[in-house]
Amino acid sequence: MRRTRIGLFIMAAIGLTFVGCMKVGPDYKRPDFQFQVPESYLHADADRSSKTEETDRWWEAFNDPQINRLVADVLEFSPDIQKTAALVLEFQGRLVQARAGRFPALDIVGQARRNQVNVNTVIPGISAGGQLEFQEASQRITSSSYVMSVPATFELDLWGRLSRADEAARADLLRAEENRRTVSQSIVAEAISRYLKIESLERQIQLNELRIKNFHTSLNLVEKRYAAGLTGALEVRQARRSLSQAKSLQPFLYQTLGINQNGIAVICGKYPETRPPRVQPEDYYRRLAPVKPGLSSELLLRRPDIRAAEANLMALNARVGVAKAIRFPMITLTGNYGYSSGELDRLFTPGSELWELSAGILQPLFDAGQRKAGQRIAEARYIQGVSDYAKTVLNAFAEVENALLTRKQQFERREQLVKFLYEARATLKIAGLRYERGLVDYLTVLDAIQARFRAEEELILSALAIMQNRVTLHRALGGGWTDLDRATEKPIKPVHVP
């Protein structure tokens, strides 16, 4: 019978956990935007697809094995990515904590106590003379007590406070997961952009070496003409000045190259390391296939930062319900079942059984508006979250539109730069022949040399801008996060904490 009573109590408490209760506060609904989202992107190509052609491993579009290895190293060793993965574990623990409040809490209590007291008593007696007299006597009394019980507590979630807190914790976990994807995207994009910058710097170093060689040849020609009396000392000075200026640029290029190499090593979680510049092929430009961005509505589902902002909005919405439920009465059930005896060998006998069952209700009568203010704070935070969500969506659309617009303009600019370089090379060739014949001065040749190398450098920078724009476009479209999930969802090695 006694086991039946405690069993029914525990079963009833657990059953009440799963009974549908009234949830105060609003259920989440995605807010409507105050702006109109077009069906497709304004700066997309004329061939607009209804589906985004976005692969998980978008970096393979560069067709560079070193980029593929770089991304693998970043996903494996980046401290920033490892930190965000640990944050996901933290919020998983917080979800377990929030969910635990919806279940009964059971404890086991064991207690053994032994005490001793001195009892003074007065004993009447007859003296030797036959008279009545009293004598004091001291007696030591020792007693023992043993208790073994299982107390239980359970809060009836009548107003949905605990379930709303569970909703908020689940939304926080979702936000942490989406933030991890966002950070992974950003780190991978930064690493690839730095790699492309390193390649561009290596080409600029090669170009500057060619510039120095060209100015050396030009200086030798001017000095020969000066020795023959065909030109003045001013032209010699001008040639030497141009050569020195070209040489002074080389240390700066090497410095910038080293800084970017150190930066990419840190991104990969490695000690900073520099290396000599590699020789880049002359025909280096790779025309990448255009990306079909698809429908603009897909962006809301693909971008992890948008999903994170909406998850944060879900959590804020649930916390409005938590703040509202706190204003209602709180009912708590408590129970205790066990045994109590003065002798250990008789502890678990039917005569030593004890049990207790009670219910309590708590309703604040006056708190000077504290709980009501808490609800207003939660509602205000939700309104702020709506604004943050809308701004995140607008910034995402702006990033895509900017990337598409930049891609168009960069291709048009490169076409003009190719023409600029062709004309600059032809001008230099003619200016050199006319200078050797004494038909023009050296300033004309010098201006042609500088224009030619300026066109070469602008073309290198234009190619870098197009390549980095491709990285920006993939990141803006939210591509690659499914593959990033597979790469970063690895068990985190436990760290010893002293």
Protein Blocks (a to p, Z undefined) as FASTA:
>chain_A
ZZmmmmmmmmmmmmmmmpccddedjdddddddfbdcdfbdfkbcfbdcfbdcddfklmlm
nopaklmmmmmmmmmmmmklmmmmmmmmmmmmmmmmmmmmmpccdddddddddddddddd
ddddddfkopacddddddddddddddddddddddddfkommmmmmmmmmmmmmmmmmmmm
mmmmmmmmmmmmmmmmmmmmmmmmmmmmmmmmmmmmmmmmmmmmmmnopacfklmmmmmm
mmmmmmmmmmmmmmmmmmmmmmmmmmnopacdddddddddfblcccdddddebjfklmmm
mmmklmmmmmmmmmmmmmmmmmmmmmpccdddddddddddfbfklmmgfklgccdddddd
dddfbgghmmmmmmmmmmmmmmmmmmmmmmmmmmmmmmmmmmmmmmmmmmmmmmmmmmmm
mmmmmmmmmmmmmmmnopacfklmmmmmmmmmmmmmmmmmmmmmmmmmmmmmmmmnopok
lmmmmmmmccddddddZZ
